[in-house]
Amino acid sequence: MRGFRAEILSVPHDPAAAGRDAIVHHGDGLLVEEDGLVVARGDFADLAPRFPGLPIAHFPGRLIVPGFIDAHVHYPQIDRIAAHGEQLLQWLERHIFPAEMAFADRAHADRVAAFFLDELLRNGTTSALVFATVHEGSVDALFEAACQRRMRIISGKVLMDLGPEGLRDTPATGRAESEALIARWRGRGRLGYAVTPRFALTSSDAQLEMAGALLEAHPDALLHTHLSENRAEIEAVAARFTAAADYLDVYDRFGLVGARSVFAHGVHLCARERDRLRASGAGIAHCPTSNLFLGSGLCDLAGLADIKLGLGSDIGAGTTLSLLATMGEAYRVAQLRGQSLDPFRALHLATAGGARLLGIADRVGALEPGQEADFVVLDPRATPLLARRSQGASLADLLFLLQILGDDRAIAATYVMGACAWVRGG
């Protein structure tokens, strides 16, 4: 059993609905961990006497928050981050599909997976919903590396029988390889499986039907795909699926819309799609840096009220693995829509909101007793400018400063299951 003393902040509920009651704050707090789980959390003066002799790591001037949860990211695209030029469909053809073909080589997948997960930890991310590639071995590589690091990672083999030559499966092989991965990894470490059709245009009707059957056969699996990201993409979907009411309806017709469905982007949703997302319990991973980088559009956060919502870095179209920086970009996108994103709500979306979206809110995201002890130690004095601006700042201003001026440099340490997984300067 160990203790961690610092200022502690958690936002287990959405402030858009619960207001300031959503915020849990201890100015001088104590987090008590045993066997990887949170035993207690509260004010140091109240809690410390209950645990005499407890070894305590003290972080004066630092802020402990729950480990960040990346709700949508592509690990095979890490080496194509900041690839110049074009919008979504052309960018995929020019940069991404060639890069993903290399993952037929398991040794390459192992190297990239190890680098990617270490980068997540360096940025304070302890849980993530991750796209792999069409190759079965790309998932094996990621899951093996995640188990070694004790991270909570959800992923699955990409299904794309209409993909380019060299990056294509079939409905039969997609089903067989997905079933094999589920059988091989279910129950191991802190892993979860996601049925992962890339997006509607890269799967035949037969494969989308198979994906729905696979999802139904495995009630512990998520559905992870893309939705309404780019206007040219939406037009191409409408041209192919002429009987569908809209983009979401394409997935709905194959049994892919439900409480376990995570759709990345949702930038250009119509009213019917939003209503259907609310009614089904499906959710959206908001990816602001990606949407800006590819010129896809500005997501309407206000229009997503009462829809499950998390934040995604969406590397490699996204421009940073830092969810602190992603929160700042989400604020800027909201500003361009004439909206305002509260800093506490931004933190919620990157922690407990993301956990709810991924179906893991009982385990991570809020540092509640009984949850896994995944947390980040933030340093408000990480840079000279942050140190200068944070002097005398209120909690709300401090959190906002970290989101606007902070990035990986503000991560002092990352803890996974109560153990230090990364420390600055270590």
C-alpha positions as CSV (number, residue, x, y, z in Angstrom):
1,M,0.0,0.0,0.0
2,R,1.3,3.4,-1.0
3,G,0.1,7.0,-0.9
4,F,0.5,9.9,-3.3
5,R,0.2,13.4,-1.9
6,A,-0.6,16.4,-4.2
7,E,-3.4,18.6,-5.4
8,I,-5.9,16.1,-6.8
9,L,-8.6,16.8,-9.5
10,S,-11.1,14.5,-11.0
11,V,-14.3,15.2,-13.1
12,P,-16.3,12.0,-13.0
13,H,-19.5,13.5,-14.4
14,D,-20.1,15.8,-17.3
15,P,-20.2,19.5,-16.1
16,A,-22.5,20.3,-19.0
17,A,-25.2,18.3,-17.1
18,A,-24.0,18.3,-13.5
19,G,-22.4,21.7,-13.2
20,R,-19.8,22.2,-10.5
21,D,-21.1,19.1,-8.7
22,A,-19.3,17.1,-11.4
23,I,-15.9,18.3,-10.0
24,V,-13.9,16.5,-7.3
25,H,-11.0,18.6,-5.9
26,H,-8.6,18.2,-3.0
27,G,-6.3,21.1,-2.7
28,D,-3.9,19.1,-0.5
29,G,-5.0,15.6,-1.4
30,L,-4.0,12.0,-0.7
31,L,-4.5,9.1,-3.1
32,V,-4.0,5.6,-1.5
33,E,-3.2,2.7,-3.8
34,E,-2.9,-1.1,-3.1
35,D,-2.4,-3.9,-5.6
36,G,-3.0,-1.4,-8.5
37,L,-6.3,-0.2,-7.2
38,V,-7.4,3.1,-5.5
39,V,-8.2,2.3,-1.9
40,A,-9.1,5.8,-0.8
41,R,-8.9,9.4,-2.0
42,G,-9.5,12.6,-0.1
43,D,-8.0,15.5,1.8
44,F,-4.6,14.7,3.2
45,A,-5.5,16.0,6.7
46,D,-8.6,13.8,6.9
47,L,-7.2,10.7,5.2
48,A,-3.6,10.4,6.4
49,P,-4.5,9.5,10.1
50,R,-6.4,6.4,8.8
51,F,-3.2,5.0,7.3
52,P,-0.4,5.3,9.9
53,G,3.0,4.5,8.6
54,L,1.9,4.7,5.0
55,P,4.8,5.4,2.6
56,I,3.8,8.6,0.8
57,A,5.3,10.1,-2.4
58,H,4.8,13.9,-2.1
59,F,4.4,16.1,-5.2
60,P,4.3,19.7,-3.9
61,G,3.1,22.2,-6.5
62,R,1.9,19.4,-8.8
63,L,-1.6,18.3,-9.8
64,I,-2.8,14.6,-10.0
65,V,-5.5,13.8,-12.5
66,P,-6.8,10.5,-13.9
67,G,-4.8,9.0,-16.7
68,F,-5.9,10.3,-20.0
69,I,-8.0,8.1,-22.3
70,D,-7.5,8.4,-26.1
71,A,-10.8,7.4,-27.6
72,H,-9.5,7.2,-31.2
73,V,-6.0,6.7,-32.5
74,H,-4.2,4.8,-35.2
75,Y,-0.9,3.3,-34.0
76,P,0.3,2.2,-37.5
77,Q,0.1,5.9,-38.6
78,I,2.6,7.3,-36.0
79,D,5.3,7.5,-38.6
80,R,3.1,9.5,-41.0
81,I,2.2,12.2,-38.5
82,A,2.6,15.6,-40.1
83,A,2.4,14.2,-43.7
84,H,1.8,17.2,-45.9
85,G,-1.0,17.7,-48.3
86,E,-4.6,16.9,-49.4
87,Q,-7.8,16.0,-47.6
88,L,-9.0,12.7,-46.2
89,L,-9.5,10.3,-49.2
90,Q,-6.4,11.5,-51.1
91,W,-4.3,11.6,-47.9
92,L,-5.2,8.0,-47.2
93,E,-4.1,6.9,-50.7
94,R,-1.0,8.9,-50.7
95,H,0.4,8.5,-47.2
96,I,-1.5,6.0,-45.1
97,F,-2.3,2.9,-47.1
98,P,1.4,2.6,-48.2
99,A,2.5,2.9,-44.6
100,E,0.1,0.3,-43.3
101,M,1.2,-2.3,-45.9
102,A,4.5,-2.5,-44.0
103,F,2.6,-4.1,-41.0
104,A,2.6,-7.4,-42.9
105,D,6.1,-7.7,-41.2
106,R,5.5,-8.6,-37.6
107,A,9.0,-7.3,-36.6
108,H,8.0,-3.9,-38.0
109,A,4.7,-4.0,-36.1
110,D,6.5,-4.9,-32.8
111,R,8.9,-1.9,-33.2
112,V,6.1,0.5,-33.9
113,A,3.8,-0.8,-31.2
114,A,6.5,-0.4,-28.6
115,F,7.4,3.1,-29.7
116,F,3.7,4.1,-29.9
117,L,2.8,2.9,-26.4
118,D,5.8,4.5,-24.8
119,E,4.8,7.8,-26.5
120,L,1.3,7.4,-25.1
121,L,2.8,7.0,-21.6
122,R,5.1,10.0,-22.1
123,N,2.0,12.1,-22.9
124,G,0.0,10.9,-19.9
125,T,-2.3,8.5,-21.8
126,T,-2.9,5.2,-20.0
127,S,-5.9,3.8,-21.9
128,A,-6.8,4.0,-25.6
129,L,-9.1,2.7,-28.3
130,V,-6.6,1.9,-31.1
131,F,-6.8,1.2,-34.8
132,A,-4.4,-1.5,-36.0
133,T,-4.2,-2.6,-39.6
134,V,-5.8,-5.3,-41.7
135,H,-3.0,-7.7,-40.6
136,E,-3.7,-10.1,-37.7
137,G,-0.1,-9.7,-36.5
138,S,-0.5,-5.9,-36.1
139,V,-3.0,-6.6,-33.3
140,D,-0.8,-9.3,-31.7
141,A,2.1,-6.8,-31.6
142,L,0.0,-4.1,-30.0
143,F,-1.6,-6.4,-27.4
144,E,1.7,-8.0,-26.5
145,A,3.3,-4.6,-25.9
146,A,0.3,-3.4,-24.0
147,C,0.4,-6.4,-21.6
148,Q,4.1,-5.7,-21.0
149,R,3.2,-2.2,-19.9
150,R,0.0,-3.1,-18.1
151,M,-1.9,-0.6,-20.1
152,R,-5.7,-0.7,-20.8
153,I,-5.8,-1.0,-24.6
154,I,-8.8,-1.9,-26.9
155,S,-8.1,-2.8,-30.5
156,G,-9.0,-5.1,-33.3
157,K,-8.1,-6.3,-36.8
158,V,-9.2,-3.8,-39.4
159,L,-11.8,-5.1,-41.8
160,M,-11.4,-3.8,-45.4
161,D,-12.1,-6.2,-48.2
162,L,-12.4,-3.3,-50.6
163,G,-9.1,-1.9,-49.6
164,P,-6.2,-1.3,-52.0
165,E,-4.1,-4.2,-53.4
166,G,-1.9,-5.4,-50.6
167,L,-4.1,-4.1,-47.9
168,R,-7.2,-6.2,-48.3
169,D,-9.0,-9.2,-46.6
170,T,-12.2,-11.0,-47.4
171,P,-15.4,-11.4,-45.3
172,A,-14.3,-15.0,-44.5
173,T,-10.7,-14.3,-43.6
174,G,-11.7,-11.1,-41.7
175,R,-14.1,-13.2,-39.6
176,A,-11.7,-16.0,-39.0
177,E,-8.8,-13.8,-38.0
178,S,-10.9,-11.6,-35.8
179,E,-12.3,-14.7,-34.0
180,A,-8.7,-16.0,-33.6
181,L,-7.6,-12.8,-32.0
182,I,-10.5,-12.7,-29.6
183,A,-9.8,-16.3,-28.6
184,R,-6.1,-15.6,-28.1
185,W,-6.3,-12.3,-26.2
186,R,-9.7,-12.3,-24.3
187,G,-9.1,-12.0,-20.6
188,R,-5.4,-11.3,-20.9
189,G,-4.0,-8.2,-19.1
190,R,-6.2,-5.2,-19.4
191,L,-7.1,-5.7,-23.0
192,G,-10.4,-5.3,-24.9
193,Y,-11.4,-6.2,-28.5
194,A,-13.1,-3.9,-31.0
195,V,-14.8,-5.1,-34.2
196,T,-13.1,-2.6,-36.6
197,P,-14.4,-2.0,-40.2
198,R,-12.3,0.9,-41.4
199,F,-15.2,2.8,-42.7
200,A,-18.2,2.1,-45.0
201,L,-16.4,2.6,-48.2
202,T,-13.7,0.0,-47.6
203,S,-16.0,-2.9,-46.8
204,S,-18.5,-4.8,-49.0
205,D,-22.0,-5.3,-47.9
206,A,-21.1,-8.9,-47.1
207,Q,-18.3,-7.8,-44.9
208,L,-20.4,-5.2,-43.1
209,E,-23.0,-7.8,-42.5
210,M,-20.3,-10.1,-41.1
211,A,-19.1,-7.3,-38.8
212,G,-22.6,-7.0,-37.4
213,A,-22.7,-10.8,-36.8
214,L,-19.3,-10.7,-35.1
215,L,-20.4,-7.9,-32.9
216,E,-23.5,-9.7,-31.9
217,A,-21.5,-12.9,-31.2
218,H,-19.2,-11.1,-28.8
219,P,-21.1,-8.9,-26.3
220,D,-17.9,-7.8,-24.6
221,A,-16.6,-6.3,-27.9
222,L,-16.9,-2.7,-29.1
223,L,-17.6,-1.5,-32.6
224,H,-15.0,1.0,-33.7
225,T,-15.1,2.9,-37.1
226,H,-15.3,6.3,-38.7
227,L,-18.4,8.4,-39.4
228,S,-19.1,11.7,-41.2
229,E,-15.6,13.0,-41.1
230,N,-15.2,14.7,-44.5
231,R,-17.7,16.0,-47.0
232,A,-16.2,14.2,-50.0
233,E,-16.3,10.9,-48.0
234,I,-20.0,11.5,-47.1
235,E,-20.9,12.1,-50.7
236,A,-19.1,8.9,-51.8
237,V,-21.0,6.9,-49.1
238,A,-24.3,8.4,-50.2
239,A,-23.5,7.5,-53.9
240,R,-22.8,3.9,-53.0
241,F,-25.5,3.3,-50.4
242,T,-28.4,4.9,-52.2
243,A,-31.1,3.3,-50.0
244,A,-29.6,4.5,-46.7
245,A,-31.1,7.6,-45.1
246,D,-27.6,8.9,-44.2
247,Y,-24.1,7.8,-43.3
248,L,-25.1,6.4,-39.9
249,D,-28.0,4.5,-41.4
250,V,-25.5,2.6,-43.5
251,Y,-24.0,1.1,-40.3
252,D,-27.4,0.8,-38.7
253,R,-28.6,-1.5,-41.5
254,F,-25.9,-4.0,-40.7
255,G,-26.4,-4.0,-36.9
256,L,-23.5,-1.8,-36.1
257,V,-25.2,1.0,-34.2
258,G,-25.7,0.4,-30.5
259,A,-24.5,1.1,-27.0
260,R,-21.1,-0.5,-27.8
261,S,-20.5,1.6,-30.9
262,V,-17.7,4.2,-31.0
263,F,-17.7,6.4,-34.1
264,A,-14.7,8.7,-34.7
265,H,-15.4,12.3,-35.8
266,G,-19.1,12.9,-36.5
267,V,-18.2,16.4,-37.9
268,H,-21.2,16.7,-40.3
269,L,-24.0,14.9,-38.6
270,C,-27.6,15.6,-39.6
271,A,-30.4,15.9,-37.0
272,R,-31.6,12.3,-37.7
273,E,-28.1,10.9,-37.1
274,R,-27.8,12.8,-33.8
275,D,-31.2,11.6,-32.6
276,R,-30.3,8.0,-33.5
277,L,-27.0,8.2,-31.7
278,R,-28.8,9.4,-28.6
279,A,-31.5,6.7,-28.8
280,S,-29.0,3.9,-29.4
281,G,-26.4,4.8,-26.8
282,A,-23.7,5.0,-29.4
283,G,-21.0,7.7,-29.0
284,I,-18.6,10.0,-30.8
285,A,-14.8,10.4,-30.4
286,H,-14.1,14.0,-31.1
287,C,-10.8,14.5,-32.9
288,P,-10.1,18.2,-33.2
289,T,-6.5,18.3,-34.4
290,S,-7.2,15.7,-37.1
291,N,-10.3,17.6,-38.3
292,L,-8.3,20.8,-38.6
293,F,-5.2,19.2,-40.2
294,L,-7.2,17.5,-43.0
295,G,-9.6,20.4,-43.4
296,S,-12.5,18.2,-42.6
297,G,-14.6,20.7,-40.6
298,L,-15.5,22.0,-37.2
299,C,-17.3,19.5,-35.0
300,D,-20.5,20.9,-33.4
301,L,-20.1,20.0,-29.7
302,A,-23.3,21.7,-28.7
303,G,-25.1,19.5,-31.2
304,L,-23.7,16.4,-29.5
305,A,-25.5,17.1,-26.2
306,D,-26.6,14.0,-24.4
307,I,-24.5,11.8,-26.8
308,K,-21.6,9.9,-25.3
309,L,-18.4,11.8,-26.1
310,G,-14.7,11.4,-25.7
311,L,-11.5,12.9,-27.1
312,G,-9.3,11.3,-29.7
313,S,-5.8,12.3,-30.9
314,D,-6.4,10.4,-34.2
315,I,-2.8,10.1,-35.0
316,G,-1.6,10.2,-37.7
317,A,-4.0,12.8,-39.2
318,G,-4.0,14.3,-35.7
319,T,-1.0,16.4,-34.9
320,T,-0.2,15.4,-31.3
321,L,-0.5,12.5,-28.9
322,S,-0.9,15.0,-26.1
323,L,-4.5,15.0,-24.8
324,L,-3.7,18.2,-23.0
325,A,-3.0,19.9,-26.3
326,T,-6.0,18.1,-27.8
327,M,-8.2,19.7,-25.1
328,G,-6.8,23.0,-26.1
329,E,-7.6,22.4,-29.8
330,A,-11.2,21.3,-28.8
331,Y,-11.6,24.6,-27.1
332,R,-10.4,26.5,-30.3
333,V,-12.8,24.5,-32.5
334,A,-15.7,25.3,-30.2
335,Q,-14.8,29.0,-30.3
336,L,-14.9,28.9,-34.1
337,R,-18.4,27.4,-33.8
338,G,-19.5,30.2,-31.5
339,Q,-19.4,27.9,-28.5
340,S,-17.3,27.6,-25.4
341,L,-15.7,24.5,-23.9
342,D,-15.3,24.7,-20.1
343,P,-11.8,23.4,-19.0
344,F,-13.4,21.0,-16.5
345,R,-15.6,19.6,-19.2
346,A,-12.5,19.2,-21.5
347,L,-10.8,17.2,-18.7
348,H,-13.9,15.1,-18.3
349,L,-14.0,14.2,-22.0
350,A,-10.3,13.2,-21.8
351,T,-10.9,11.0,-18.8
352,A,-14.2,9.8,-17.4
353,G,-16.1,10.8,-20.5
354,G,-13.8,8.7,-22.7
355,A,-14.0,5.9,-20.2
356,R,-17.8,5.9,-20.5
357,L,-17.6,6.0,-24.3
358,L,-15.3,2.9,-24.3
359,G,-17.4,1.0,-21.7
360,I,-14.6,1.0,-19.0
361,A,-15.9,3.7,-16.7
362,D,-16.2,1.2,-13.8
363,R,-12.5,0.6,-14.0
364,V,-10.7,3.9,-15.0
365,G,-11.3,7.6,-15.5
366,A,-12.2,9.1,-12.2
367,L,-9.8,7.8,-9.5
368,E,-12.7,6.5,-7.5
369,P,-12.1,3.9,-4.8
370,G,-12.1,0.5,-6.4
371,Q,-10.9,1.8,-9.8
372,E,-7.5,1.1,-11.2
373,A,-4.8,3.5,-10.1
374,D,-4.0,5.1,-13.5
375,F,-3.0,8.7,-13.0
376,V,-0.9,11.6,-14.3
377,V,1.2,14.0,-12.3
378,L,1.0,17.4,-14.0
379,D,3.6,20.1,-13.5
380,P,2.1,23.7,-13.9
381,R,5.6,25.0,-13.9
382,A,6.9,22.8,-16.7
383,T,7.9,25.8,-18.9
384,P,8.9,29.4,-17.9
385,L,5.7,30.7,-19.5
386,L,3.5,28.2,-17.7
387,A,5.2,29.0,-14.4
388,R,4.8,32.7,-14.9
389,R,1.1,32.5,-16.0
390,S,0.1,30.0,-13.3
391,Q,1.2,32.1,-10.3
392,G,-1.9,32.7,-8.2
393,A,-4.2,31.2,-10.8
394,S,-7.5,29.7,-9.7
395,L,-8.1,26.0,-10.3
396,A,-10.2,26.7,-13.4
397,D,-7.5,29.1,-14.8
398,L,-4.7,26.7,-14.0
399,L,-6.5,23.8,-15.8
400,F,-7.1,26.0,-18.8
401,L,-3.5,27.2,-18.9
402,L,-2.4,23.5,-18.9
403,Q,-4.7,22.8,-21.8
404,I,-3.7,25.9,-23.9
405,L,0.0,26.1,-23.0
406,G,0.7,22.6,-22.0
407,D,1.8,19.5,-23.9
408,D,4.0,16.5,-23.1
409,R,6.4,18.8,-21.2
410,A,3.7,19.3,-18.5
411,I,3.6,15.5,-17.8
412,A,5.9,15.0,-14.7
413,A,5.0,11.3,-14.3
414,T,2.6,8.7,-15.5
415,Y,1.4,5.9,-13.3
416,V,-0.2,2.7,-14.4
417,M,-1.9,0.5,-11.8
418,G,-0.1,2.5,-9.1
419,A,3.3,1.9,-10.6
420,C,5.4,4.6,-12.3
421,A,5.4,3.9,-16.0
422,W,7.1,7.1,-17.1
423,V,8.8,9.9,-15.3
424,R,10.3,13.1,-16.8
425,G,14.1,13.0,-16.5
426,G,14.0,9.4,-15.4
